[in-house]
Amino acid sequence: MYQGEMTMDQATIGYVNIFVTDFDRAVKFYRDQVGLEVLNEDAAFGYASFATRGAGFAIAAVSPDSDQADLAGRHTGIGWIVDDVDKAYESLRENGVTFAQPPTKQPWGGYMAMMQDPDGNVFYLDSLRQH
């Protein structure tokens, strides 16, 4: 049990959930095309988590005809950090992953690509190194 005052500057992001409208398609995409190991998968509950370094990553299903459907298909602001953006980009493209932007030098000095899942959720693919 934690004793004392805790502030958010001491917090760690433990996981992120991405909303998807087709659970089975999303599991196959993140498992087979992106290459993430499935840690747990519950189709009836509409939730699956995947093995990643750092914060955990999971998908949560929302019905495409519900008032929550707009939670899927967004720019997530989430960055996948890799050692080599170009190699990861080529490997993911070979696995059928779609990119909204190929690896590109950024005005702020970075070098990154932007990938999409089948629902249109957009992620950064970045190395956090200056090019």
VMD Tcl script that draws the C-alpha trace (Angstrom):
set ca {
  {0.00 0.00 0.00}
  {1.29 3.44 -0.94}
  {1.99 5.76 1.95}
  {2.06 9.50 1.36}
  {1.01 11.88 -1.35}
  {1.24 10.86 -4.99}
  {1.37 13.27 -7.87}
  {0.92 12.53 -11.55}
  {4.58 13.28 -12.28}
  {5.25 9.99 -10.47}
  {2.71 8.02 -12.48}
  {3.49 5.53 -15.24}
  {1.25 4.91 -18.22}
  {0.37 1.26 -17.82}
  {-1.66 0.60 -20.95}
  {-3.57 2.13 -23.83}
  {-6.77 0.82 -25.40}
  {-7.58 1.29 -29.07}
  {-11.20 1.03 -30.12}
  {-12.10 -1.15 -33.08}
  {-15.37 -2.04 -34.80}
  {-14.43 -5.54 -36.03}
  {-12.78 -7.42 -33.18}
  {-11.69 -10.53 -35.10}
  {-10.22 -8.46 -37.95}
  {-8.33 -6.28 -35.46}
  {-6.88 -9.24 -33.55}
  {-5.67 -10.76 -36.82}
  {-4.19 -7.42 -37.92}
  {-2.21 -6.76 -34.73}
  {-1.20 -10.43 -34.36}
  {-0.51 -11.44 -37.97}
  {0.39 -8.20 -39.75}
  {1.97 -6.10 -37.00}
  {3.44 -9.17 -35.29}
  {2.33 -8.68 -31.68}
  {1.89 -11.68 -29.38}
  {-1.64 -11.98 -27.99}
  {-1.60 -12.09 -24.18}
  {-5.32 -12.60 -23.71}
  {-8.28 -12.55 -26.02}
  {-11.97 -12.61 -25.14}
  {-14.20 -12.23 -28.21}
  {-17.40 -12.31 -26.13}
  {-16.15 -9.36 -24.07}
  {-14.53 -7.71 -27.11}
  {-11.12 -7.20 -25.55}
  {-7.63 -8.44 -26.33}
  {-4.24 -7.42 -24.99}
  {-0.87 -7.79 -26.69}
  {2.74 -8.12 -25.53}
  {4.65 -4.87 -25.98}
  {7.61 -3.26 -24.28}
  {6.73 -0.26 -22.13}
  {3.03 0.50 -21.79}
  {0.56 -2.30 -22.44}
  {-1.48 -2.26 -25.64}
  {-5.01 -3.59 -26.07}
  {-8.03 -3.35 -28.35}
  {-11.63 -2.91 -27.25}
  {-14.56 -3.56 -29.56}
  {-17.33 -1.04 -30.10}
  {-20.37 -1.77 -32.20}
  {-20.20 0.04 -35.57}
  {-23.84 1.07 -35.20}
  {-23.60 2.33 -31.61}
  {-23.08 5.84 -30.32}
  {-19.51 4.75 -29.42}
  {-18.54 3.89 -33.02}
  {-16.80 7.26 -33.38}
  {-14.19 6.08 -30.84}
  {-12.66 3.96 -33.62}
  {-10.89 5.32 -36.68}
  {-8.98 8.17 -35.05}
  {-5.52 9.61 -34.98}
  {-4.36 8.02 -31.73}
  {-1.26 10.11 -31.05}
  {0.45 6.85 -30.04}
  {4.02 6.29 -31.20}
  {5.49 2.84 -31.85}
  {9.23 3.19 -31.24}
  {11.53 1.03 -33.38}
  {15.28 0.96 -33.96}
  {15.03 1.56 -37.71}
  {11.94 3.27 -39.16}
  {12.79 2.34 -42.77}
  {13.25 -1.37 -42.02}
  {10.10 -1.52 -39.88}
  {8.15 0.35 -42.56}
  {9.23 -2.09 -45.29}
  {8.55 -5.14 -43.12}
  {5.09 -3.91 -42.10}
  {4.21 -2.97 -45.71}
  {5.21 -6.48 -46.80}
  {2.74 -7.77 -44.19}
  {-0.04 -5.63 -45.70}
  {-0.04 -2.75 -43.22}
  {-1.30 0.51 -44.75}
  {0.56 3.76 -44.18}
  {-0.97 7.24 -44.18}
  {2.55 8.66 -44.53}
  {5.81 6.93 -45.54}
  {8.99 7.61 -43.55}
  {9.49 11.36 -43.81}
  {11.87 13.89 -42.30}
  {9.85 16.15 -40.01}
  {10.22 19.94 -39.66}
  {11.11 19.46 -36.00}
  {14.03 17.17 -36.95}
  {12.48 13.75 -36.45}
  {11.98 10.99 -39.00}
  {8.76 9.00 -38.85}
  {5.95 7.26 -40.71}
  {2.26 6.98 -39.91}
  {0.55 3.59 -40.06}
  {-3.14 2.67 -39.96}
  {-5.08 -0.30 -38.70}
  {-8.13 -1.64 -40.58}
  {-10.45 0.70 -38.62}
  {-8.40 3.75 -39.64}
  {-6.73 4.25 -36.25}
  {-3.48 6.07 -37.03}
  {-0.18 5.54 -35.16}
  {3.30 7.04 -35.43}
  {6.20 4.77 -36.35}
  {9.25 6.53 -34.93}
  {12.79 5.86 -33.74}
  {13.17 8.91 -31.45}
  {16.55 9.53 -33.09}
  {17.50 12.62 -35.00}
  {18.20 12.06 -38.71}
}
mol new
graphics top color blue
foreach p $ca { graphics top sphere $p radius 0.5 }
foreach p [lrange $ca 0 end-1] q [lrange $ca 1 end] { graphics top cylinder $p $q radius 0.2 }
display resetview
